[in-house]
């Protein structure tokens, strides 16, 4: 069974962050190992209290995972939320050791969870700087939202063309969430060295939190399974649309990741696909 290492948040009662990604990866028969960067009881948007994992504990947890010889078995690494710049440095050092230990050429997917519209930056500036300068250069793929892409690449990102240009300035293949699409639509934008593809679906009035986490895990799972980036991105877009619509239909406060199960693996939500 493939193995994924997740370095991100653990939220006990909400399907967001690394805790949500565990369920997505398990649906794809990928064994998840989560080393949490912060521990919360519920969604912080609802006023949760919690605690960032102290850097020495975060390092010891990773050392224990390494001591069990799991670094050499990792097929996928997903990095997400970090509370402290010291955690980012520890994660970067762990990535170097994973790459040295593994014969599997693990996929490193960096989801730079830094901020969004309209709030802007919602991590400490030193965390954002560390993610930009220490983790993004180590990534095989990045999965920023539109605001994060603009932050990382510099310059205004106002439409599809400027988003593609921004991703190419970073020099990293990217799957961009919350990409502008047609009227009443929202999309995922896949940017590779020589091509770009938009996967658009209807915009919901109130989309639940966690869709970006779902997209990163679904896309990473597809790459591990041997799908082409385009096929992995298409499936991730269908899964995100299907999960968000199911939350609306079932009036669920969180993404119904567990309930959807195999529907995340074989989603059928309609998309408009446009090669750019």
Rosetta blueprint (number, residue, H / E / L):
1 X L
2 X L
3 X E
4 X E
5 X E
6 X E
7 X E
8 X E
9 X E
10 X E
11 X E
12 X L
13 X L
14 X L
15 X L
16 X L
17 X H
18 X H
19 X H
20 X H
21 X H
22 X H
23 X H
24 X H
25 X H
26 X H
27 X H
28 X L
29 X L
30 X L
31 X E
32 X E
33 X E
34 X E
35 X E
36 X E
37 X E
38 X E
39 X E
40 X E
41 X L
42 X L
43 X L
44 X H
45 X H
46 X H
47 X L
48 X L
49 X L
50 X E
51 X E
52 X E
53 X L
54 X L
55 X H
56 X H
57 X H
58 X H
59 X H
60 X H
61 X H
62 X H
63 X H
64 X H
65 X H
66 X H
67 X H
68 X L
69 X L
70 X L
71 X H
72 X H
73 X H
74 X L
75 X L
76 X E
77 X E
78 X E
79 X E
80 X L
81 X L
82 X L
83 X L
84 X L
85 X H
86 X H
87 X H
88 X H
89 X H
90 X H
91 X H
92 X H
93 X H
94 X H
95 X H
96 X H
97 X H
98 X H
99 X H
100 X H
101 X H
102 X L
103 X L
104 X L
105 X L
106 X L
107 X E
108 X E
109 X E
110 X E
111 X L
112 X L
113 X L
114 X L
115 X E
116 X E
117 X L
118 X L
119 X L
120 X E
121 X E
122 X L
123 X L
124 X L
125 X H
126 X H
127 X H
128 X H
129 X H
130 X H
131 X H
132 X H
133 X H
134 X H
135 X H
136 X H
137 X H
138 X H
139 X L
140 X L
141 X E
142 X E
143 X L
144 X L
145 X E
146 X H
147 X H
148 X H
149 X H
150 X H
151 X H
152 X H
153 X H
154 X L
155 X L
156 X L
157 X L
158 X L
159 X L
160 X H
161 X H
162 X H
163 X H
164 X H
165 X H
166 X H
167 X H
168 X H
169 X H
170 X H
171 X L
172 X L
173 X L
174 X E
175 X E
176 X E
177 X E
178 X E
179 X E
180 X E
181 X L
182 X L
183 X L
184 X L
185 X E
186 X E
187 X E
188 X E
189 X E
190 X E
191 X E
192 X L
193 X L
194 X L
195 X L
196 X E
197 X E
198 X E
199 X E
200 X E
201 X E
202 X E
203 X L
204 X L
205 X L
206 X L
207 X L
208 X L
209 X L
210 X L
211 X H
212 X H
213 X H
214 X H
215 X H
216 X H
217 X H
218 X H
219 X H
220 X H
221 X H
222 X H
223 X H
224 X H
225 X L
226 X L
227 X L
228 X L
229 X H
230 X H
231 X H
232 X H
233 X H
234 X H
235 X H
236 X H
237 X H
238 X H
239 X H
240 X H
241 X H
242 X H
243 X H
244 X H
245 X H
246 X H
247 X H
248 X H
249 X H
250 X L
251 X L
252 X L
253 X L
254 X L
255 X L
256 X L
257 X H
258 X H
259 X H
260 X H
261 X L
262 X H
263 X H
264 X H
265 X H
266 X L
267 X L
268 X L
269 X L
270 X L
271 X L
272 X E
273 X E
274 X E
275 X E
276 X L
